[in-house]
């Protein structure tokens, strides 16, 4: 008696592998989306903080411009402030990430939980995003009229 298995029931090794990895892949995609949203919220937050700081310092900026401070120096000062705030956040975030990686070990494949290259790349991306978010208020602050800034209350 020769019993043949119907073709519909035969699964290839690739299908079995994809089926076993589906849950992990879904989890990683969701984590990537959450990370992207966190980056976007961080950029908006840094932009808001720096914009508010520039608004509060309008008179100071006007005085600096009236006394002949170069606009590039003023922009660098504001962007540096944003990078300092972001740098503090990166350091605190790296410390928290190093402490919480034990919960994500099961999702990591062929990478150590404390991978210096990954941490360095993420830190550079975050600092670049902070610099970009800080540049817009810095550019706007350096283009104000010093007389109007001194009259502002």
C-alpha positions as a Markdown table, in Angstrom:
| # | Residue | x | y | z |
|---|---|---|---|---|
| 1 | Unk | 0.0 | 0.0 | 0.0 |
| 2 | Unk | 1.6 | 3.2 | -1.2 |
| 3 | Unk | 0.1 | 6.3 | 0.4 |
| 4 | Unk | 1.1 | 9.6 | -1.1 |
| 5 | Unk | 1.0 | 12.8 | 0.8 |
| 6 | Unk | -1.1 | 15.5 | -1.0 |
| 7 | Unk | 1.0 | 18.4 | -2.3 |
| 8 | Unk | -1.0 | 20.9 | -0.4 |
| 9 | Unk | 0.2 | 19.5 | 2.9 |
| 10 | Unk | 4.0 | 19.4 | 2.2 |
| 11 | Unk | 5.8 | 22.4 | 3.6 |
| 12 | Unk | 9.3 | 23.4 | 2.5 |
| 13 | Unk | 12.0 | 24.2 | 5.0 |
| 14 | Unk | 11.8 | 27.8 | 4.0 |
| 15 | Unk | 8.1 | 28.0 | 4.8 |
| 16 | Unk | 8.8 | 26.4 | 8.2 |
| 17 | Unk | 11.6 | 28.8 | 8.9 |
| 18 | Unk | 9.5 | 31.8 | 7.9 |
| 19 | Unk | 6.7 | 30.6 | 10.1 |
| 20 | Unk | 8.9 | 30.3 | 13.0 |
| 21 | Unk | 10.4 | 33.8 | 12.5 |
| 22 | Unk | 7.1 | 35.6 | 11.9 |
| 23 | Unk | 6.5 | 36.5 | 15.5 |
| 24 | Unk | 10.1 | 37.8 | 16.0 |
| 25 | Unk | 10.0 | 39.7 | 12.7 |
| 26 | Unk | 6.6 | 41.3 | 13.7 |
| 27 | Unk | 8.0 | 42.3 | 17.1 |
| 28 | Unk | 11.1 | 43.9 | 15.5 |
| 29 | Unk | 9.0 | 45.8 | 13.0 |
| 30 | Unk | 6.9 | 47.2 | 15.8 |
| 31 | Unk | 9.9 | 48.2 | 17.8 |
| 32 | Unk | 11.4 | 49.9 | 14.7 |
| 33 | Unk | 8.1 | 51.9 | 14.2 |
| 34 | Unk | 8.1 | 52.8 | 17.9 |
| 35 | Unk | 11.7 | 53.9 | 17.7 |
| 36 | Unk | 11.0 | 56.1 | 14.6 |
| 37 | Unk | 8.1 | 57.7 | 16.4 |
| 38 | Unk | 10.2 | 58.3 | 19.4 |
| 39 | Unk | 12.9 | 60.0 | 17.3 |
| 40 | Unk | 10.2 | 62.2 | 15.6 |
| 41 | Unk | 8.8 | 63.1 | 19.0 |
| 42 | Unk | 12.3 | 63.9 | 20.3 |
| 43 | Unk | 13.0 | 66.1 | 17.3 |
| 44 | Unk | 9.7 | 68.0 | 17.8 |
| 45 | Unk | 10.5 | 68.3 | 21.5 |
| 46 | Unk | 14.0 | 69.7 | 21.0 |
| 47 | Unk | 12.6 | 72.1 | 18.5 |
| 48 | Unk | 10.0 | 73.3 | 20.9 |
| 49 | Unk | 12.4 | 73.7 | 23.8 |
| 50 | Unk | 15.0 | 75.6 | 21.7 |
| 51 | Unk | 12.3 | 77.8 | 20.1 |
| 52 | Unk | 10.9 | 78.7 | 23.6 |
| 53 | Unk | 14.4 | 79.4 | 24.9 |
| 54 | Unk | 15.2 | 81.6 | 21.9 |
| 55 | Unk | 11.9 | 83.5 | 22.4 |
| 56 | Unk | 12.7 | 84.1 | 26.1 |
| 57 | Unk | 16.1 | 85.4 | 25.1 |
| 58 | Unk | 15.0 | 87.8 | 22.4 |
| 59 | Unk | 16.3 | 90.9 | 24.2 |
| 60 | Unk | 19.7 | 89.2 | 24.8 |
| 61 | Unk | 19.9 | 88.2 | 21.2 |
| 62 | Unk | 19.0 | 91.7 | 20.1 |
| 63 | Unk | 21.7 | 93.2 | 22.3 |
| 64 | Unk | 24.3 | 90.8 | 21.0 |
| 65 | Unk | 23.4 | 91.7 | 17.4 |
| 66 | Unk | 23.3 | 95.4 | 18.2 |
| 67 | Unk | 26.8 | 95.1 | 19.7 |
| 68 | Unk | 28.1 | 93.5 | 16.5 |
| 69 | Unk | 28.1 | 89.8 | 17.3 |
| 70 | Unk | 28.3 | 87.8 | 14.0 |
| 71 | Unk | 25.2 | 86.0 | 13.1 |
| 72 | Unk | 27.1 | 82.7 | 12.6 |
| 73 | Unk | 28.4 | 83.0 | 16.2 |
| 74 | Unk | 24.8 | 83.5 | 17.5 |
| 75 | Unk | 23.6 | 80.5 | 15.5 |
| 76 | Unk | 26.4 | 78.3 | 16.8 |
| 77 | Unk | 25.6 | 79.3 | 20.4 |
| 78 | Unk | 22.0 | 78.3 | 20.0 |
| 79 | Unk | 22.8 | 75.0 | 18.2 |
| 80 | Unk | 25.4 | 74.2 | 20.8 |
| 81 | Unk | 22.7 | 74.7 | 23.5 |
| 82 | Unk | 20.5 | 72.2 | 21.7 |
| 83 | Unk | 23.4 | 69.7 | 21.4 |
| 84 | Unk | 24.2 | 70.0 | 25.1 |
| 85 | Unk | 20.6 | 69.2 | 26.0 |
| 86 | Unk | 20.6 | 66.3 | 23.5 |
| 87 | Unk | 24.0 | 65.1 | 24.7 |
| 88 | Unk | 22.7 | 64.8 | 28.3 |
| 89 | Unk | 19.7 | 62.9 | 27.0 |
| 90 | Unk | 22.0 | 60.6 | 24.9 |
| 91 | Unk | 24.2 | 59.8 | 27.9 |
| 92 | Unk | 21.2 | 59.1 | 30.2 |
| 93 | Unk | 19.6 | 57.0 | 27.4 |
| 94 | Unk | 22.7 | 55.0 | 26.8 |
| 95 | Unk | 22.9 | 54.2 | 30.5 |
| 96 | Unk | 19.2 | 53.2 | 30.6 |
| 97 | Unk | 19.6 | 51.1 | 27.4 |
| 98 | Unk | 22.6 | 49.2 | 28.8 |
| 99 | Unk | 20.6 | 48.4 | 31.9 |
| 100 | Unk | 17.5 | 47.3 | 30.1 |
| 101 | Unk | 19.0 | 45.1 | 27.3 |
| 102 | Unk | 18.6 | 41.9 | 29.3 |
| 103 | Unk | 14.8 | 42.2 | 28.5 |
| 104 | Unk | 15.5 | 42.2 | 24.7 |
| 105 | Unk | 18.2 | 39.5 | 24.5 |
| 106 | Unk | 15.7 | 37.0 | 23.0 |
| 107 | Unk | 15.1 | 39.3 | 20.1 |
| 108 | Unk | 18.8 | 39.9 | 19.2 |
| 109 | Unk | 20.4 | 37.6 | 16.6 |
| 110 | Unk | 24.1 | 37.5 | 16.2 |
| 111 | Unk | 24.6 | 40.7 | 18.1 |
| 112 | Unk | 25.6 | 41.3 | 21.7 |
| 113 | Unk | 23.1 | 43.2 | 23.9 |
| 114 | Unk | 25.7 | 45.9 | 24.5 |
| 115 | Unk | 27.0 | 46.5 | 20.9 |
| 116 | Unk | 29.2 | 49.6 | 20.8 |
| 117 | Unk | 28.7 | 50.1 | 17.1 |
| 118 | Unk | 24.9 | 50.1 | 17.4 |
| 119 | Unk | 25.0 | 52.5 | 20.4 |
| 120 | Unk | 27.5 | 54.8 | 18.6 |
| 121 | Unk | 25.4 | 54.9 | 15.4 |
| 122 | Unk | 22.2 | 55.6 | 17.3 |
| 123 | Unk | 23.9 | 58.4 | 19.3 |
| 124 | Unk | 25.2 | 60.0 | 16.1 |
| 125 | Unk | 21.7 | 59.9 | 14.5 |
| 126 | Unk | 20.1 | 61.4 | 17.6 |
| 127 | Unk | 22.7 | 64.2 | 17.8 |
| 128 | Unk | 22.4 | 64.9 | 14.1 |
| 129 | Unk | 18.6 | 65.1 | 14.5 |
| 130 | Unk | 19.1 | 67.5 | 17.5 |
| 131 | Unk | 21.4 | 69.7 | 15.5 |
| 132 | Unk | 18.9 | 69.9 | 12.7 |
| 133 | Unk | 16.0 | 70.6 | 15.1 |
| 134 | Unk | 18.1 | 73.4 | 16.8 |
| 135 | Unk | 19.2 | 75.0 | 13.5 |
| 136 | Unk | 15.7 | 76.3 | 12.6 |
| 137 | Unk | 15.3 | 78.4 | 15.8 |
| 138 | Unk | 18.9 | 79.5 | 15.6 |
| 139 | Unk | 18.5 | 80.7 | 12.0 |
| 140 | Unk | 15.3 | 82.5 | 12.9 |
| 141 | Unk | 17.0 | 84.2 | 15.9 |
| 142 | Unk | 19.9 | 85.4 | 13.9 |
| 143 | Unk | 17.7 | 87.0 | 11.3 |
| 144 | Unk | 15.8 | 89.2 | 13.7 |
| 145 | Unk | 16.1 | 93.0 | 13.6 |
| 146 | Unk | 18.1 | 94.1 | 16.7 |
| 147 | Unk | 16.0 | 97.3 | 17.1 |
| 148 | Unk | 12.8 | 95.3 | 17.1 |
| 149 | Unk | 14.3 | 92.8 | 19.5 |
| 150 | Unk | 15.3 | 95.5 | 21.9 |
| 151 | Unk | 11.8 | 97.0 | 21.8 |
| 152 | Unk | 10.2 | 93.6 | 22.5 |
| 153 | Unk | 9.0 | 92.8 | 25.9 |
